[in-house]
Amino acid sequence: MIRFEGVTKRYPGADRPSVAGLDLTVDEGTTCALIGPSGCGKSTTLRMVNRLVEPDAGRVWVAGRDVSEIDPTGLRRGIGYVLQGVGLFPHRSVAENVATVPGLLGWKRGRIGPRVDEMLDLVGLDPTRYAHRKPAELSGGQRQRVGVARALAADPAILLMDEPFGAVDPVARDRLQEEIGAILKRLRKTVILVTHDIGEALRMGDTVALMRDGRLVQADTPERLLAAPADAFVENFLGGSRALRRLERLRVRDLAGPEPAPPPLPEIAPEASLREALDRMLATGATRLAAGGSSLSLDAVREAARLPEP
């Protein structure tokens, strides 16, 4: 769906290219998380997809078409865009913000209203409560949900997300990442996500592409990245224990067994991560936790922590 072919971009006065000879493919219906140190070229890479930045060399392909041959305005209206701080129009209501792109595309009013309600429902905001509010009346997490609803309103096949959760309260961030990630997978959107948070990249990305000084160092599934870092830079960037990183990706509901949990076992939410489950076990001394109508054993957590063979 999206392919970078030998793409290079150098800004005037820079001592090196922001992006240098990038070859990368993002398959249809998958999420690619671009990550790396500040200044590595990840945001420039994302902005070349919708022609907010033009490459100096190479080509960017979207659905088999060279984007340089597509009218920029039409290209951008067909691509959803979510950025840090959301960028909602402060003087417009939530409903008016979500309706922005459908309105630009000339949708009829009778079609826009139901679509706005559908999108707000999709991201967990009751239209009857939130549609007429202004962005200033919302929490950071709620504003981010509106931003995603706006980006999805015209049903684009592609979504670009540039540090979308950076301004969200850390307490709400993990839940928001999981919920939005699940929505995008269900809708089969092709997504490029720029993030500085390795946990977010591993949690949301079907592929994680790690960049350094404008070059792609490694692009792989989270499992392969954790199991076989390409070099010391990748291993250091992953940080901490790679086994614990793996536990952060997995959910209790994915490994909880059918065995009922007799009281008084400590409880854990089925949507919690295995890292949270391990912390709960260590804090309570329990070797099994109740998880809804089932339970999770310490042995299952240990097995999940084992990295797959490279």
N, C-alpha and C positions, 0 to 999 in steps of 0.2 A: 504493500500500500504506500509506504514512504521509503525512498531510497536516496542516500547520499552517495554520490559517485565522484571521488577525487576532489571533494569540496575544500576550497581554501578561501579564507577571508583575512585580509590585513587592514587594520585601520591606519589612517594617515599618522605618521610620527611614531608608530609602535616599532619596537625593536625586534619583534617577531610576529608571525601571524597569530591572530586570535584562534583561528581554526586552520589546520594544516593537513591537506590530503586526506580528508575524512571519507572513509568507506563504511557505511552502516545501513542495514536494512531493518525496518520495523514492519513485521508481518501484520496483515489485516486482522483486526479484532484483538490485538495484543497491546500491552502497555510497555513502553521502553522508558526506564528511568535513567536520565542523564545525570551523572554526579561527578564531582571532582572538586579540587581546591578552588577558591575564588580566583577568577581570571583564567580558568582553564578552557573557556570557550563554549560552555554548555548552553548558556542563554543565547549567544550568537547563533549557535547551531539551531536551536528551536526557532528563532526569528527568521531564519532563512527559508523555513517551510512556507510561511505565509507572506514572504517578501517584505517584511519589515526591515530586513537586512538583505542586501544583494551580494552573492559570492563574487570573488574576483576570478575564480577558476572552478571548474567542475560543474556538476549538475545536481539539482534536487528534483526528484521525480515523485509525483503524487498520483496514485491510481494510473500509472503508466504514462503520465504526461509531464513534460518538462515545465516546471512552474514558471520559468522565465518567459514562456510562450502564453501564459494565462494572464488575463487582465487582473491586476492586483486587487481591485475592489471586489470583483466577482469571486476571486480566490478566497479572500478573507471572509466574505459573507458565507462561504461554504465550509468554513473551518471554525470550530468553537475555540475560544481563547479565555483562559482563566489565569489571573495573575495575582501576585501577592498584594494584599490590600484591596483586592476585589475590583476596585474601579467602578463601583456603582455610581449612577447619577444621583447626587444627594437630594436634588429638588424633585425627583420623580419617586412615585410609590414603588413598592416591591413589584406589583403587577406590571407597571409601566416599564420597569427595568427589564423584567423577564421578556416582555413583548418587543424589545428593541429590534432584534434581527428579523423576526417575522414581519414587523412593520416595514422595515427597510426593503424586505423582499416582496412587499405588496400583498401580503395575506389579507383576506377580508376579516373585518372585525368579528364576525360570527365564528370564524375559525380560530382567531387569536385567543379569545377569552377562555374557551375550554382547554386550549393548549397550555395557557399559563397555569390554570388550576391543576392540570395533569402534571406539569413540571414541578410545581410546589409540593404536591403530594409525593412525587417521586423522591424528592430530597428531604422529606420528613417535616415539611412546614404546612400546617393546615391553612388552606387558602382563605377560609372565613376569618381567621385570626390575623394573618400576616399580609394578605394581598394589598391592603390599603395603608400599611405602615410605611414610613420613610426609613431609609437605611440607618439614620442616626438612632432610631428606636430599637435597633437590633443588637444582639451580642455579636462578637467577632465570628463565632462559629455559625450563627444564623446568617450573617452577611456572606460568609463563604458559601453556604448552601444556596443562597440566592444567586451568587456568581456562577455556580455550576448549573443551576436551573436556566439561567440566561444563556449560557454557552450551549446548552443542549436543546434550547427551545425550537430551533429550526431543524432539528434532527441531523446535524452534520455527521459525516462518517468519521471525521478526524477531530480530535480535541488536543489542544496545546495547553499545558499547564506549567506556568513559570513560578516556582516557589509558592504554590497555592495555599499552603497551610502555615507559612512562616509567621503570619500575624495572628494566628489563632492561639488561644490560651493552651499551654501544654497539657492541662488536665483533659481538655476536650479533643486534643489533636489526634490521639491514637484512634479514638472511636470514630472521628470524622474521616480519617484516612481509610479505615476499614469499611465504613458505610459507603463512601463515595467510590472506593475501589470496587466493591461488590456491584454497585449500580453500573459502572462502566463495563465490567465484565459481562453482566447480564445483557446489556444493550449491544455488546460486541463492537464497541468503539475502538478505533485505533488511536492510541494516546502516546504523546511524548510528554513526559513529566520531568521538569528540571527541579532538582532538590539538592540541598547541601547536607541533608540528614540521611546517613547510611541506613538507619533503621527504617525510615520511610521508603527509601529505594528498594530495600529487600522485601518490605511488606507489600508494596503496591506493584512492583515491576515484574512482568513476565520475563523481561530481559533487563539487566542492569549494565549500562555502558559507562565505564569509568574513564574520564579524560584527565590529561595532564599536559599543561603547556600547549594546548591546542590540538593535541594528538590523542587518538583513541588507544588506551592501554589494554583494556580487556572488555569484551562484551559477551555476556553469558547469562544463563539462568541464575537466579539467586543460589540454587543448590550447587551448581558447578562453580560459581564464584567462591562460595564458602569452602568447597571441598578442594579446589585447585587454583589458588591465586596465581596469576601469571608471573608475578615477581614480588620482590620485597616491598615495593611501593604499594601494590594492591593489598598485600597482607597487612601492612601498617595502616592503610586507610580503613580497612575493615575494623580494626581496633578490637581490643578486648578479646574475649573468648569467642571463636567462631561457632562453637557448639551452642553457646548462649544466644548468639545471633539467630541460629536456626530455631531455637525454642521460641524466640520472639515472633517468628513467622507463623508458627503453628498454633491452632486454637484447641482449647480443651474439648470442644464438641467433636473434633476430628479424631480424637483418640480415646474418648471415654467409652468404656465397655458397657455391655448390657447389664452387668451385675448391679442389683439394687444396692444402695448405700445405707446400711443400717445406722441409725442414730447412735451416738452423737458425733458422727464424723464431721470435721470442718467442711464448710461449703465453699464452692468456687463457681462463678458464673460460667455457663457453657461457652460464651463468646470470649472469655478471658484467654490470654496467651498462655502457652505452656511455661514461659518464663515466670509469669505471675503465679501459676500453679506451683512451680518449684519453690518460689519464695514463700508461698503459703505453707507448704509442707515443712520447709526448714524452720519457719516461725512457730509452728504448732507441734512439730515432731511426728506428724501423721505420715503414714505411708500410703494412704488412700484418701481421696477427697470426694465428697458428694457433689455431683454436677447435674442438677436437674433430676431426672428420673434414673440416672445412671451414675457411674463413678469412674474415677481416674486413679490409676495406681502409680506409685513411684517407679516401678519397673518400666511402665509404658513411657514415662517421661525420660528415663535413662536411655531407652532404646531410640526414642525420637532425637535425642541429643547427638547420637552417633552420626558423624558426617558420612555421606555416601562416598564410595570409592571414586577417585578421580578417573 
